[in-house]
Amino acid sequence: MSRELAKIPAVAMLTHFTRASTAATALDNLVTILKDGVIRGGTRMIRGAHPAVCMFDVPIPELRTILDRRNRRRYEPFGIAVDKRYAFTMGARPVIYLPWREAEKILAPEESWRVVSLEIDKTPPIDWSFEREWRAAGDLRFEPPLTAALVETWKDVDEIFERFNGRPPCAGVIPVAEMFGSPA
């Protein structure tokens, strides 16, 4: 781990996770993010026509609940941890948890990407607030010294280093399963 990353407390990181697509594995998608130096915004689960990058404000050791195997269709244990202060300077902000009808009354339509639905009165209730989500409009470029790659196992750490000839463009590569004491 680099000296820059070692200075950043775990609570000061925002995490973004990828997953497999029809064309690539989650690890392949992480490698593309690292090569490009950018997390591309998406529109999945985002209201409105504006893509956004979704991240969690959850300390890395507490990610176990989000990375539970039952959530694999949403998240796999391959992603990026970005310095929260840096992401903030790049426009990332905490989402607004509100019922959609209320959000539509107080926000302009072009700002709807900032809202995550909170519908406690529904059966079953809709409540994603435990994710402590942050979003950045559009794409999020990152600075390698302020970024760590997150992978599932030590084998994946080795794979990242091999794909980048021993020098991945980030401050470190962290196997999350090791932190949890068992596979995520």
N, C-alpha and C positions, 0 to 999 in steps of 0.2 A: 504494500500500500504506500502511496506517495506521502510526503510530508504534508502537502496541502490538504489531502483528504483526511489524514489523521487528525488535523486540527478541527475538523468539522464534526460536532456532536451528532449522533445518530438522529436525534430529534430535529436536526436542521436540514434533513434531506427529504425531498419529494421523490416518490418512486412511480415509475411508469412500467407496466408489464405488457408484453406482447404475447401472442399465441400463434399457433400454426395457421397457415392459410392454405388454400388449395394448391398453391405453387411452392410453398416453402415451410420448413419446420419453424418452431418458435426460436430455436437457436439461430437458424439462417436469418430470420427477421431481425434478431438482435445484432448479428454481424453487419447487416445492411445499415442499421441505425448507427452503429459505431463507425463504419466506413464513411457514411454521409455526414456525420457530425450533426445530425438533426433528427428529432422525433417528429414525424409527419402527423399533422392533425387529421382526424377522421370525423365522420358524421354519424357513426353508429351510436345510438342512444343520446344523440344531441338534437335538441329542438332547433328548428330554423335551418337556414341554408349555410350557416357558417361552421366550417370544420374547427375542431378544437383538440388539443392534446389534454388527455385526462391523466391525473396523477393522484397519488395518495399521500396524505400528510400523517403517515403512521410510522412510528419508529421501526426500523428494520427488524429487530427481534420480535415485534408484535405482528408481523405480516403473516404469521402462520394461519390465522383465521381466514384471511383473504385468499391465500394460496392453497387452501384445502383442496384435495383432489376432487371434491364434489363441484368445485367452481371451474374445473379445467376447460369447459367450453367458453368461459369468459377470460380466464387468466391462466397462464402457465408460469412457472418460476424462472422466467427469462426476462430481464428488463434492465432498466437504467435507474440509478439513484442520482439525482441532481441536487446540488446545493440549493436550498430553499431561498436563500437571500438572492442568489443569482437569478433563479427562476422568477422571483418577484420583480427584479429589475427588468426582466424580459416580458413582463405583462401577465404572468401567472397570478391568479387570485383564487381564494376559496370560493367554491360554488355557493349559490344561495339555495337552501332547501326550503321549498314552498309548495303548496298545492298549485297546480297549473293555472286554475282560474284566478287565483290571487296574483300570481306572477304576471299574467297577461294584463291585469289592471294597472300594475305599477311599473312595468318595464316596457321599453320600446321593443318591437318585434326583433330588431337586429341584435338585441342583447339577450335573447332567449337561450342562447348557448350557455349562458352562465347558470341556468337553473337546473336543479335536479328535483324531480317530483317527490313530494312528501305528502302522502295521502293516508294519514293515520286512521281516518274514519272508514276506510274501505275494508272489505273482507276478501282476501287477506290484506292487511295493511301494507302500504308501500313505504318503506323506510330504509334508505341507503346511507343514512347519516353516519353509521359506524365506519364507513370508508374514509371519512374526513377528506373528501375530494377537493382537489384544486384543478383549475383548467387554465389553459393559455389559448387565446384565439389563434387560429392558423397553425403554423409549424413552430417548433421550439428548437432553435439552435442551442448547442451546449458547448461549454469549454471543457476539454478533456481533463485538465487538472482538478476540476470541480465536479467530476462525474465518476461513478463506479458502475461497472457492469455487474448485474446480478444473474447468476446461473444456478442450476439445481444442485450439481454435484462437483466434486473435485475433477472428475473426468471431463466435465464441461469446461472447467477452468483451463485444463490442458488443451482442450479443443480451441478455445478462444486464443490462447497464446500461439498455438500452431497456425491458426488462420492469419495471424498478424505477425508471423515470423518472430515471435517472442516479444513484440512491442505493441500491445493493444492500445488504441487511442483513448485511454481513460486512466484514471489514477489507480485503479485496482480492479480485480475481479473477485467477487465474493460468492461462495457457494452457500445458498440460503438453507439447504437441507442440513448442513453442518451446524448452523446456528440453532436449528430446531431440534437437533438430536436425532432426527429421523427424516425420511423423505417427506418433502412438502406435499 
